[in-house]
């Protein structure tokens, strides 16, 4: 059975999953890249950027799983780019260049309508102004029997968690404290939502924790 998953999501020791002051030249915000040191050295990351090399280890196994078996993705607007307010034109096409890493239908949450954006490699961005449940309905239809990934950012993951719409969570707990940023789990009771730890493995760069939701 297909699942709605969060996977490869970095989180600091003090609970933040993004830094402050996201900008065009700093898409993860101040110190945000520190949350993903576990990812940047992997073979999976290098391959996503058309490069050879990278480690093949526990971090890479989790990185690979974080991109496998997804038939559709959902992103918040901030995850797609720094543009705010109504779309002035179609010039902004995401952070990733002409060939984004998704290679599947990708649904972007927004309050403002925009025509679909077809990119190289099988990625088409669809801009959904009807809310999180509408985006999930469209994503599930597009994904067929594959999983749907809630790709972020923090606000988007929190909205789907609060609505009880996520089945599986993989957090990469980085050995850093950010002090400030966007808190992922503040005020959320994961056990009450039905989640329990199914797997955990530690590496030099992160502690990987997978939580699964009991299906009734």
mmCIF file of the C-alpha atoms, coordinates in Angstrom:
data_MODEL
# 
_entry.id   MODEL 
# 
loop_
_atom_site.group_PDB 
_atom_site.id 
_atom_site.type_symbol 
_atom_site.label_atom_id 
_atom_site.label_alt_id 
_atom_site.label_comp_id 
_atom_site.label_asym_id 
_atom_site.label_entity_id 
_atom_site.label_seq_id 
_atom_site.pdbx_PDB_ins_code 
_atom_site.Cartn_x 
_atom_site.Cartn_y 
_atom_site.Cartn_z 
_atom_site.occupancy 
_atom_site.B_iso_or_equiv 
_atom_site.pdbx_formal_charge 
_atom_site.auth_seq_id 
_atom_site.auth_comp_id 
_atom_site.auth_asym_id 
_atom_site.auth_atom_id 
_atom_site.pdbx_PDB_model_num 
ATOM 1   C CA . UNK A 1 1   ? 0.000  0.000  0.000   1.00 0.00 ? 1   UNK A CA 1 
ATOM 2   C CA . UNK A 1 2   ? 1.316  3.449  -0.876  1.00 0.00 ? 2   UNK A CA 1 
ATOM 3   C CA . UNK A 1 3   ? 2.278  5.849  1.905   1.00 0.00 ? 3   UNK A CA 1 
ATOM 4   C CA . UNK A 1 4   ? 2.587  9.562  2.505   1.00 0.00 ? 4   UNK A CA 1 
ATOM 5   C CA . UNK A 1 5   ? 6.152  10.018 3.724   1.00 0.00 ? 5   UNK A CA 1 
ATOM 6   C CA . UNK A 1 6   ? 8.582  12.587 5.038   1.00 0.00 ? 6   UNK A CA 1 
ATOM 7   C CA . UNK A 1 7   ? 12.106 11.346 4.377   1.00 0.00 ? 7   UNK A CA 1 
ATOM 8   C CA . UNK A 1 8   ? 15.632 12.703 4.699   1.00 0.00 ? 8   UNK A CA 1 
ATOM 9   C CA . UNK A 1 9   ? 14.419 15.632 6.797   1.00 0.00 ? 9   UNK A CA 1 
ATOM 10  C CA . UNK A 1 10  ? 17.221 17.277 8.791   1.00 0.00 ? 10  UNK A CA 1 
ATOM 11  C CA . UNK A 1 11  ? 16.625 18.428 12.334  1.00 0.00 ? 11  UNK A CA 1 
ATOM 12  C CA . UNK A 1 12  ? 18.992 20.013 14.860  1.00 0.00 ? 12  UNK A CA 1 
ATOM 13  C CA . UNK A 1 13  ? 19.502 18.936 18.460  1.00 0.00 ? 13  UNK A CA 1 
ATOM 14  C CA . UNK A 1 14  ? 17.322 21.848 19.550  1.00 0.00 ? 14  UNK A CA 1 
ATOM 15  C CA . UNK A 1 15  ? 14.530 20.977 17.137  1.00 0.00 ? 15  UNK A CA 1 
ATOM 16  C CA . UNK A 1 16  ? 15.032 23.308 14.172  1.00 0.00 ? 16  UNK A CA 1 
ATOM 17  C CA . UNK A 1 17  ? 14.812 22.146 10.560  1.00 0.00 ? 17  UNK A CA 1 
ATOM 18  C CA . UNK A 1 18  ? 15.689 25.400 8.782   1.00 0.00 ? 18  UNK A CA 1 
ATOM 19  C CA . UNK A 1 19  ? 17.782 28.407 9.563   1.00 0.00 ? 19  UNK A CA 1 
ATOM 20  C CA . UNK A 1 20  ? 16.605 31.985 9.651   1.00 0.00 ? 20  UNK A CA 1 
ATOM 21  C CA . UNK A 1 21  ? 16.742 34.536 6.816   1.00 0.00 ? 21  UNK A CA 1 
ATOM 22  C CA . UNK A 1 22  ? 16.292 32.350 3.742   1.00 0.00 ? 22  UNK A CA 1 
ATOM 23  C CA . UNK A 1 23  ? 17.593 34.238 0.705   1.00 0.00 ? 23  UNK A CA 1 
ATOM 24  C CA . UNK A 1 24  ? 18.301 33.639 -2.952  1.00 0.00 ? 24  UNK A CA 1 
ATOM 25  C CA . UNK A 1 25  ? 21.944 32.900 -2.166  1.00 0.00 ? 25  UNK A CA 1 
ATOM 26  C CA . UNK A 1 26  ? 21.123 31.036 1.049   1.00 0.00 ? 26  UNK A CA 1 
ATOM 27  C CA . UNK A 1 27  ? 18.081 28.810 0.389   1.00 0.00 ? 27  UNK A CA 1 
ATOM 28  C CA . UNK A 1 28  ? 18.432 26.831 3.638   1.00 0.00 ? 28  UNK A CA 1 
ATOM 29  C CA . UNK A 1 29  ? 18.805 29.959 5.759   1.00 0.00 ? 29  UNK A CA 1 
ATOM 30  C CA . UNK A 1 30  ? 21.640 30.798 8.128   1.00 0.00 ? 30  UNK A CA 1 
ATOM 31  C CA . UNK A 1 31  ? 23.429 27.619 9.232   1.00 0.00 ? 31  UNK A CA 1 
ATOM 32  C CA . UNK A 1 32  ? 20.757 25.525 7.522   1.00 0.00 ? 32  UNK A CA 1 
ATOM 33  C CA . UNK A 1 33  ? 23.352 23.530 5.527   1.00 0.00 ? 33  UNK A CA 1 
ATOM 34  C CA . UNK A 1 34  ? 24.743 22.175 8.809   1.00 0.00 ? 34  UNK A CA 1 
ATOM 35  C CA . UNK A 1 35  ? 21.629 20.009 9.057   1.00 0.00 ? 35  UNK A CA 1 
ATOM 36  C CA . UNK A 1 36  ? 22.526 18.183 5.853   1.00 0.00 ? 36  UNK A CA 1 
ATOM 37  C CA . UNK A 1 37  ? 26.204 17.335 6.284   1.00 0.00 ? 37  UNK A CA 1 
ATOM 38  C CA . UNK A 1 38  ? 25.090 13.700 6.484   1.00 0.00 ? 38  UNK A CA 1 
ATOM 39  C CA . UNK A 1 39  ? 23.695 14.009 2.939   1.00 0.00 ? 39  UNK A CA 1 
ATOM 40  C CA . UNK A 1 40  ? 26.265 16.085 1.063   1.00 0.00 ? 40  UNK A CA 1 
ATOM 41  C CA . UNK A 1 41  ? 29.012 13.436 1.160   1.00 0.00 ? 41  UNK A CA 1 
ATOM 42  C CA . UNK A 1 42  ? 26.886 10.550 -0.157  1.00 0.00 ? 42  UNK A CA 1 
ATOM 43  C CA . UNK A 1 43  ? 26.944 8.863  -3.533  1.00 0.00 ? 43  UNK A CA 1 
ATOM 44  C CA . UNK A 1 44  ? 23.225 9.639  -3.832  1.00 0.00 ? 44  UNK A CA 1 
ATOM 45  C CA . UNK A 1 45  ? 23.818 13.386 -3.477  1.00 0.00 ? 45  UNK A CA 1 
ATOM 46  C CA . UNK A 1 46  ? 26.700 13.355 -5.954  1.00 0.00 ? 46  UNK A CA 1 
ATOM 47  C CA . UNK A 1 47  ? 24.635 11.403 -8.497  1.00 0.00 ? 47  UNK A CA 1 
ATOM 48  C CA . UNK A 1 48  ? 21.761 13.888 -8.151  1.00 0.00 ? 48  UNK A CA 1 
ATOM 49  C CA . UNK A 1 49  ? 24.181 16.619 -9.236  1.00 0.00 ? 49  UNK A CA 1 
ATOM 50  C CA . UNK A 1 50  ? 25.721 14.629 -12.085 1.00 0.00 ? 50  UNK A CA 1 
ATOM 51  C CA . UNK A 1 51  ? 28.969 13.955 -10.265 1.00 0.00 ? 51  UNK A CA 1 
ATOM 52  C CA . UNK A 1 52  ? 30.977 10.802 -9.672  1.00 0.00 ? 52  UNK A CA 1 
ATOM 53  C CA . UNK A 1 53  ? 32.073 9.564  -6.270  1.00 0.00 ? 53  UNK A CA 1 
ATOM 54  C CA . UNK A 1 54  ? 30.502 10.005 -2.858  1.00 0.00 ? 54  UNK A CA 1 
ATOM 55  C CA . UNK A 1 55  ? 30.350 7.621  0.049   1.00 0.00 ? 55  UNK A CA 1 
ATOM 56  C CA . UNK A 1 56  ? 28.438 4.348  0.068   1.00 0.00 ? 56  UNK A CA 1 
ATOM 57  C CA . UNK A 1 57  ? 27.518 3.886  3.704   1.00 0.00 ? 57  UNK A CA 1 
ATOM 58  C CA . UNK A 1 58  ? 24.625 4.133  6.172   1.00 0.00 ? 58  UNK A CA 1 
ATOM 59  C CA . UNK A 1 59  ? 24.059 7.807  5.353   1.00 0.00 ? 59  UNK A CA 1 
ATOM 60  C CA . UNK A 1 60  ? 23.904 6.953  1.655   1.00 0.00 ? 60  UNK A CA 1 
ATOM 61  C CA . UNK A 1 61  ? 21.423 4.139  2.294   1.00 0.00 ? 61  UNK A CA 1 
ATOM 62  C CA . UNK A 1 62  ? 19.081 6.574  4.037   1.00 0.00 ? 62  UNK A CA 1 
ATOM 63  C CA . UNK A 1 63  ? 19.681 9.196  1.337   1.00 0.00 ? 63  UNK A CA 1 
ATOM 64  C CA . UNK A 1 64  ? 18.753 6.686  -1.360  1.00 0.00 ? 64  UNK A CA 1 
ATOM 65  C CA . UNK A 1 65  ? 15.630 5.582  0.509   1.00 0.00 ? 65  UNK A CA 1 
ATOM 66  C CA . UNK A 1 66  ? 14.653 9.242  0.883   1.00 0.00 ? 66  UNK A CA 1 
ATOM 67  C CA . UNK A 1 67  ? 14.304 9.472  -2.911  1.00 0.00 ? 67  UNK A CA 1 
ATOM 68  C CA . UNK A 1 68  ? 13.062 5.968  -3.784  1.00 0.00 ? 68  UNK A CA 1 
ATOM 69  C CA . UNK A 1 69  ? 9.564  4.750  -4.671  1.00 0.00 ? 69  UNK A CA 1 
ATOM 70  C CA . UNK A 1 70  ? 7.989  8.184  -4.899  1.00 0.00 ? 70  UNK A CA 1 
ATOM 71  C CA . UNK A 1 71  ? 5.440  8.819  -7.616  1.00 0.00 ? 71  UNK A CA 1 
ATOM 72  C CA . UNK A 1 72  ? 4.777  12.436 -6.635  1.00 0.00 ? 72  UNK A CA 1 
ATOM 73  C CA . UNK A 1 73  ? 6.087  15.183 -4.364  1.00 0.00 ? 73  UNK A CA 1 
ATOM 74  C CA . UNK A 1 74  ? 4.501  18.044 -2.433  1.00 0.00 ? 74  UNK A CA 1 
ATOM 75  C CA . UNK A 1 75  ? 6.434  21.215 -1.627  1.00 0.00 ? 75  UNK A CA 1 
ATOM 76  C CA . UNK A 1 76  ? 5.582  24.403 0.170   1.00 0.00 ? 76  UNK A CA 1 
ATOM 77  C CA . UNK A 1 77  ? 6.046  27.586 -1.790  1.00 0.00 ? 77  UNK A CA 1 
ATOM 78  C CA . UNK A 1 78  ? 9.127  28.585 0.222   1.00 0.00 ? 78  UNK A CA 1 
ATOM 79  C CA . UNK A 1 79  ? 10.673 25.239 -0.686  1.00 0.00 ? 79  UNK A CA 1 
ATOM 80  C CA . UNK A 1 80  ? 10.160 26.076 -4.363  1.00 0.00 ? 80  UNK A CA 1 
ATOM 81  C CA . UNK A 1 81  ? 11.719 29.514 -4.138  1.00 0.00 ? 81  UNK A CA 1 
ATOM 82  C CA . UNK A 1 82  ? 12.069 32.916 -2.460  1.00 0.00 ? 82  UNK A CA 1 
ATOM 83  C CA . UNK A 1 83  ? 9.367  34.658 -4.521  1.00 0.00 ? 83  UNK A CA 1 
ATOM 84  C CA . UNK A 1 84  ? 6.520  36.035 -2.401  1.00 0.00 ? 84  UNK A CA 1 
ATOM 85  C CA . UNK A 1 85  ? 3.050  37.288 -3.211  1.00 0.00 ? 85  UNK A CA 1 
ATOM 86  C CA . UNK A 1 86  ? 1.369  36.931 -6.627  1.00 0.00 ? 86  UNK A CA 1 
ATOM 87  C CA . UNK A 1 87  ? 3.471  35.403 -9.381  1.00 0.00 ? 87  UNK A CA 1 
ATOM 88  C CA . UNK A 1 88  ? 4.680  38.347 -11.436 1.00 0.00 ? 88  UNK A CA 1 
ATOM 89  C CA . UNK A 1 89  ? 5.808  36.099 -14.296 1.00 0.00 ? 89  UNK A CA 1 
ATOM 90  C CA . UNK A 1 90  ? 7.103  32.573 -14.921 1.00 0.00 ? 90  UNK A CA 1 
ATOM 91  C CA . UNK A 1 91  ? 10.790 33.466 -14.710 1.00 0.00 ? 91  UNK A CA 1 
ATOM 92  C CA . UNK A 1 92  ? 11.441 31.676 -11.384 1.00 0.00 ? 92  UNK A CA 1 
ATOM 93  C CA . UNK A 1 93  ? 11.715 27.949 -12.050 1.00 0.00 ? 93  UNK A CA 1 
ATOM 94  C CA . UNK A 1 94  ? 13.044 26.678 -8.711  1.00 0.00 ? 94  UNK A CA 1 
ATOM 95  C CA . UNK A 1 95  ? 16.426 26.383 -7.020  1.00 0.00 ? 95  UNK A CA 1 
ATOM 96  C CA . UNK A 1 96  ? 17.614 23.393 -9.027  1.00 0.00 ? 96  UNK A CA 1 
ATOM 97  C CA . UNK A 1 97  ? 18.255 24.474 -12.603 1.00 0.00 ? 97  UNK A CA 1 
ATOM 98  C CA . UNK A 1 98  ? 16.633 22.941 -15.695 1.00 0.00 ? 98  UNK A CA 1 
ATOM 99  C CA . UNK A 1 99  ? 16.641 19.353 -14.344 1.00 0.00 ? 99  UNK A CA 1 
ATOM 100 C CA . UNK A 1 100 ? 15.242 19.280 -10.772 1.00 0.00 ? 100 UNK A CA 1 
ATOM 101 C CA . UNK A 1 101 ? 15.870 16.161 -8.661  1.00 0.00 ? 101 UNK A CA 1 
ATOM 102 C CA . UNK A 1 102 ? 12.233 15.047 -8.453  1.00 0.00 ? 102 UNK A CA 1 
ATOM 103 C CA . UNK A 1 103 ? 11.643 13.384 -11.852 1.00 0.00 ? 103 UNK A CA 1 
ATOM 104 C CA . UNK A 1 104 ? 7.933  13.067 -11.074 1.00 0.00 ? 104 UNK A CA 1 
ATOM 105 C CA . UNK A 1 105 ? 4.872  15.316 -10.766 1.00 0.00 ? 105 UNK A CA 1 
ATOM 106 C CA . UNK A 1 106 ? 5.591  17.857 -8.017  1.00 0.00 ? 106 UNK A CA 1 
ATOM 107 C CA . UNK A 1 107 ? 2.806  19.884 -6.426  1.00 0.00 ? 107 UNK A CA 1 
ATOM 108 C CA . UNK A 1 108 ? 3.647  23.296 -4.983  1.00 0.00 ? 108 UNK A CA 1 
ATOM 109 C CA . UNK A 1 109 ? 1.348  24.830 -2.355  1.00 0.00 ? 109 UNK A CA 1 
ATOM 110 C CA . UNK A 1 110 ? 0.542  28.451 -3.116  1.00 0.00 ? 110 UNK A CA 1 
ATOM 111 C CA . UNK A 1 111 ? -2.198 31.033 -2.637  1.00 0.00 ? 111 UNK A CA 1 
ATOM 112 C CA . UNK A 1 112 ? -1.802 32.253 -6.204  1.00 0.00 ? 112 UNK A CA 1 
ATOM 113 C CA . UNK A 1 113 ? -2.566 30.407 -9.409  1.00 0.00 ? 113 UNK A CA 1 
ATOM 114 C CA . UNK A 1 114 ? 0.130  29.670 -11.959 1.00 0.00 ? 114 UNK A CA 1 
ATOM 115 C CA . UNK A 1 115 ? 0.303  27.463 -15.037 1.00 0.00 ? 115 UNK A CA 1 
ATOM 116 C CA . UNK A 1 116 ? 2.165  24.125 -14.729 1.00 0.00 ? 116 UNK A CA 1 
ATOM 117 C CA . UNK A 1 117 ? 5.902  24.285 -15.331 1.00 0.00 ? 117 UNK A CA 1 
ATOM 118 C CA . UNK A 1 118 ? 7.432  21.430 -17.351 1.00 0.00 ? 118 UNK A CA 1 
ATOM 119 C CA . UNK A 1 119 ? 11.107 20.807 -16.626 1.00 0.00 ? 119 UNK A CA 1 
ATOM 120 C CA . UNK A 1 120 ? 13.710 18.342 -17.845 1.00 0.00 ? 120 UNK A CA 1 
ATOM 121 C CA . UNK A 1 121 ? 13.973 14.815 -16.459 1.00 0.00 ? 121 UNK A CA 1 
ATOM 122 C CA . UNK A 1 122 ? 10.266 14.176 -15.938 1.00 0.00 ? 122 UNK A CA 1 
ATOM 123 C CA . UNK A 1 123 ? 9.555  16.882 -13.350 1.00 0.00 ? 123 UNK A CA 1 
ATOM 124 C CA . UNK A 1 124 ? 6.449  19.001 -13.836 1.00 0.00 ? 124 UNK A CA 1 
ATOM 125 C CA . UNK A 1 125 ? 5.592  21.562 -11.168 1.00 0.00 ? 125 UNK A CA 1 
ATOM 126 C CA . UNK A 1 126 ? 1.870  22.002 -10.556 1.00 0.00 ? 126 UNK A CA 1 
ATOM 127 C CA . UNK A 1 127 ? 0.802  24.997 -8.467  1.00 0.00 ? 127 UNK A CA 1 
ATOM 128 C CA . UNK A 1 128 ? -2.072 24.172 -6.127  1.00 0.00 ? 128 UNK A CA 1 
ATOM 129 C CA . UNK A 1 129 ? -4.074 26.964 -4.501  1.00 0.00 ? 129 UNK A CA 1 
ATOM 130 C CA . UNK A 1 130 ? -6.756 24.715 -2.997  1.00 0.00 ? 130 UNK A CA 1 
ATOM 131 C CA . UNK A 1 131 ? -4.947 23.742 0.210   1.00 0.00 ? 131 UNK A CA 1 
ATOM 132 C CA . UNK A 1 132 ? -3.016 20.764 1.544   1.00 0.00 ? 132 UNK A CA 1 
ATOM 133 C CA . UNK A 1 133 ? -5.759 18.175 1.125   1.00 0.00 ? 133 UNK A CA 1 
ATOM 134 C CA . UNK A 1 134 ? -6.354 19.139 -2.498  1.00 0.00 ? 134 UNK A CA 1 
ATOM 135 C CA . UNK A 1 135 ? -2.616 18.900 -3.180  1.00 0.00 ? 135 UNK A CA 1 
ATOM 136 C CA . UNK A 1 136 ? -2.494 15.458 -1.558  1.00 0.00 ? 136 UNK A CA 1 
ATOM 137 C CA . UNK A 1 137 ? -5.472 14.238 -3.553  1.00 0.00 ? 137 UNK A CA 1 
ATOM 138 C CA . UNK A 1 138 ? -3.787 15.294 -6.790  1.00 0.00 ? 138 UNK A CA 1 
ATOM 139 C CA . UNK A 1 139 ? -0.443 13.850 -5.714  1.00 0.00 ? 139 UNK A CA 1 
ATOM 140 C CA . UNK A 1 140 ? -1.930 10.472 -4.767  1.00 0.00 ? 140 UNK A CA 1 
ATOM 141 C CA . UNK A 1 141 ? -3.690 10.291 -8.111  1.00 0.00 ? 141 UNK A CA 1 
ATOM 142 C CA . UNK A 1 142 ? -0.453 11.100 -9.929  1.00 0.00 ? 142 UNK A CA 1 
ATOM 143 C CA . UNK A 1 143 ? 1.607  8.671  -7.836  1.00 0.00 ? 143 UNK A CA 1 
ATOM 144 C CA . UNK A 1 144 ? -0.719 5.711  -8.436  1.00 0.00 ? 144 UNK A CA 1 
ATOM 145 C CA . UNK A 1 145 ? 0.659  2.813  -6.349  1.00 0.00 ? 145 UNK A CA 1 
ATOM 146 C CA . UNK A 1 146 ? 3.858  4.632  -5.368  1.00 0.00 ? 146 UNK A CA 1 
ATOM 147 C CA . UNK A 1 147 ? 4.421  6.822  -2.308  1.00 0.00 ? 147 UNK A CA 1 
ATOM 148 C CA . UNK A 1 148 ? 3.905  10.572 -2.002  1.00 0.00 ? 148 UNK A CA 1 
ATOM 149 C CA . UNK A 1 149 ? 6.733  12.555 -0.412  1.00 0.00 ? 149 UNK A CA 1 
ATOM 150 C CA . UNK A 1 150 ? 6.046  15.684 1.624   1.00 0.00 ? 150 UNK A CA 1 
ATOM 151 C CA . UNK A 1 151 ? 9.291  17.398 0.746   1.00 0.00 ? 151 UNK A CA 1 
ATOM 152 C CA . UNK A 1 152 ? 9.042  20.439 3.011   1.00 0.00 ? 152 UNK A CA 1 
ATOM 153 C CA . UNK A 1 153 ? 9.608  22.977 4.197   1.00 0.00 ? 153 UNK A CA 1 
ATOM 154 C CA . UNK A 1 154 ? 8.928  23.013 7.900   1.00 0.00 ? 154 UNK A CA 1 
ATOM 155 C CA . UNK A 1 155 ? 5.517  24.700 7.753   1.00 0.00 ? 155 UNK A CA 1 
ATOM 156 C CA . UNK A 1 156 ? 4.286  22.255 5.124   1.00 0.00 ? 156 UNK A CA 1 
ATOM 157 C CA . UNK A 1 157 ? 5.372  19.185 7.095   1.00 0.00 ? 157 UNK A CA 1 
ATOM 158 C CA . UNK A 1 158 ? 3.753  20.582 10.241  1.00 0.00 ? 158 UNK A CA 1 
ATOM 159 C CA . UNK A 1 159 ? 0.470  21.217 8.417   1.00 0.00 ? 159 UNK A CA 1 
ATOM 160 C CA . UNK A 1 160 ? 0.321  17.656 7.114   1.00 0.00 ? 160 UNK A CA 1 
ATOM 161 C CA . UNK A 1 161 ? 1.236  16.238 10.530  1.00 0.00 ? 161 UNK A CA 1 
ATOM 162 C CA . UNK A 1 162 ? -1.413 18.319 12.266  1.00 0.00 ? 162 UNK A CA 1 
ATOM 163 C CA . UNK A 1 163 ? -3.981 17.098 9.743   1.00 0.00 ? 163 UNK A CA 1 
ATOM 164 C CA . UNK A 1 164 ? -3.023 13.462 10.412  1.00 0.00 ? 164 UNK A CA 1 
ATOM 165 C CA . UNK A 1 165 ? -2.089 12.860 6.786   1.00 0.00 ? 165 UNK A CA 1 
ATOM 166 C CA . UNK A 1 166 ? 1.471  11.485 7.135   1.00 0.00 ? 166 UNK A CA 1 
ATOM 167 C CA . UNK A 1 167 ? 2.238  7.766  7.499   1.00 0.00 ? 167 UNK A CA 1 
ATOM 168 C CA . UNK A 1 168 ? 6.020  7.682  7.880   1.00 0.00 ? 168 UNK A CA 1 
ATOM 169 C CA . UNK A 1 169 ? 8.765  10.036 9.086   1.00 0.00 ? 169 UNK A CA 1 
ATOM 170 C CA . UNK A 1 170 ? 12.519 9.807  8.605   1.00 0.00 ? 170 UNK A CA 1 
ATOM 171 C CA . UNK A 1 171 ? 14.470 12.430 10.514  1.00 0.00 ? 171 UNK A CA 1 
ATOM 172 C CA . UNK A 1 172 ? 18.223 12.905 10.277  1.00 0.00 ? 172 UNK A CA 1 
ATOM 173 C CA . UNK A 1 173 ? 19.179 14.331 13.678  1.00 0.00 ? 173 UNK A CA 1 
ATOM 174 C CA . UNK A 1 174 ? 22.298 16.424 13.122  1.00 0.00 ? 174 UNK A CA 1 
ATOM 175 C CA . UNK A 1 175 ? 24.820 16.899 15.966  1.00 0.00 ? 175 UNK A CA 1 
ATOM 176 C CA . UNK A 1 176 ? 24.434 20.688 15.910  1.00 0.00 ? 176 UNK A CA 1 
ATOM 177 C CA . UNK A 1 177 ? 22.398 23.260 17.840  1.00 0.00 ? 177 UNK A CA 1 
ATOM 178 C CA . UNK A 1 178 ? 21.119 26.155 15.738  1.00 0.00 ? 178 UNK A CA 1 
ATOM 179 C CA . UNK A 1 179 ? 19.728 28.266 18.554  1.00 0.00 ? 179 UNK A CA 1 
ATOM 180 C CA . UNK A 1 180 ? 17.042 29.726 16.316  1.00 0.00 ? 180 UNK A CA 1 
ATOM 181 C CA . UNK A 1 181 ? 15.202 28.875 13.128  1.00 0.00 ? 181 UNK A CA 1 
ATOM 182 C CA . UNK A 1 182 ? 12.009 27.055 12.175  1.00 0.00 ? 182 UNK A CA 1 
ATOM 183 C CA . UNK A 1 183 ? 10.970 24.529 14.836  1.00 0.00 ? 183 UNK A CA 1 
ATOM 184 C CA . UNK A 1 184 ? 9.610  21.316 13.348  1.00 0.00 ? 184 UNK A CA 1 
ATOM 185 C CA . UNK A 1 185 ? 7.911  19.486 16.203  1.00 0.00 ? 185 UNK A CA 1 
ATOM 186 C CA . UNK A 1 186 ? 7.061  22.209 18.730  1.00 0.00 ? 186 UNK A CA 1 
ATOM 187 C CA . UNK A 1 187 ? 3.623  21.506 20.174  1.00 0.00 ? 187 UNK A CA 1 
ATOM 188 C CA . UNK A 1 188 ? 3.187  18.243 18.259  1.00 0.00 ? 188 UNK A CA 1 
ATOM 189 C CA . UNK A 1 189 ? 2.591  14.986 20.164  1.00 0.00 ? 189 UNK A CA 1 
ATOM 190 C CA . UNK A 1 190 ? 3.859  12.267 17.830  1.00 0.00 ? 190 UNK A CA 1 
ATOM 191 C CA . UNK A 1 191 ? 2.881  9.310  20.060  1.00 0.00 ? 191 UNK A CA 1 
ATOM 192 C CA . UNK A 1 192 ? -0.655 10.697 20.337  1.00 0.00 ? 192 UNK A CA 1 
ATOM 193 C CA . UNK A 1 193 ? -0.695 10.890 16.540  1.00 0.00 ? 193 UNK A CA 1 
ATOM 194 C CA . UNK A 1 194 ? 0.085  7.165  16.402  1.00 0.00 ? 194 UNK A CA 1 
ATOM 195 C CA . UNK A 1 195 ? 3.808  7.319  15.620  1.00 0.00 ? 195 UNK A CA 1 
ATOM 196 C CA . UNK A 1 196 ? 6.433  5.077  17.154  1.00 0.00 ? 196 UNK A CA 1 
ATOM 197 C CA . UNK A 1 197 ? 10.113 4.526  16.400  1.00 0.00 ? 197 UNK A CA 1 
ATOM 198 C CA . UNK A 1 198 ? 10.615 1.702  13.903  1.00 0.00 ? 198 UNK A CA 1 
ATOM 199 C CA . UNK A 1 199 ? 14.339 2.129  13.203  1.00 0.00 ? 199 UNK A CA 1 
ATOM 200 C CA . UNK A 1 200 ? 17.311 4.180  14.328  1.00 0.00 ? 200 UNK A CA 1 
ATOM 201 C CA . UNK A 1 201 ? 20.941 4.181  13.291  1.00 0.00 ? 201 UNK A CA 1 
ATOM 202 C CA . UNK A 1 202 ? 23.746 6.564  14.181  1.00 0.00 ? 202 UNK A CA 1 
ATOM 203 C CA . UNK A 1 203 ? 26.654 7.667  11.990  1.00 0.00 ? 203 UNK A CA 1 
ATOM 204 C CA . UNK A 1 204 ? 29.376 10.263 12.356  1.00 0.00 ? 204 UNK A CA 1 
ATOM 205 C CA . UNK A 1 205 ? 27.132 12.833 10.715  1.00 0.00 ? 205 UNK A CA 1 
ATOM 206 C CA . UNK A 1 206 ? 23.602 12.116 12.004  1.00 0.00 ? 206 UNK A CA 1 
ATOM 207 C CA . UNK A 1 207 ? 21.300 9.831  13.921  1.00 0.00 ? 207 UNK A CA 1 
ATOM 208 C CA . UNK A 1 208 ? 18.677 8.527  11.532  1.00 0.00 ? 208 UNK A CA 1 
ATOM 209 C CA . UNK A 1 209 ? 15.287 7.887  13.117  1.00 0.00 ? 209 UNK A CA 1 
ATOM 210 C CA . UNK A 1 210 ? 12.320 6.380  11.283  1.00 0.00 ? 210 UNK A CA 1 
ATOM 211 C CA . UNK A 1 211 ? 8.872  6.636  12.848  1.00 0.00 ? 211 UNK A CA 1 
ATOM 212 C CA . UNK A 1 212 ? 5.916  4.739  11.446  1.00 0.00 ? 212 UNK A CA 1 
ATOM 213 C CA . UNK A 1 213 ? 2.261  5.400  12.075  1.00 0.00 ? 213 UNK A CA 1 
ATOM 214 C CA . UNK A 1 214 ? 0.174  2.451  13.142  1.00 0.00 ? 214 UNK A CA 1 
ATOM 215 C CA . UNK A 1 215 ? -2.422 1.740  10.502  1.00 0.00 ? 215 UNK A CA 1 
ATOM 216 C CA . UNK A 1 216 ? -5.786 0.667  11.823  1.00 0.00 ? 216 UNK A CA 1 
# 
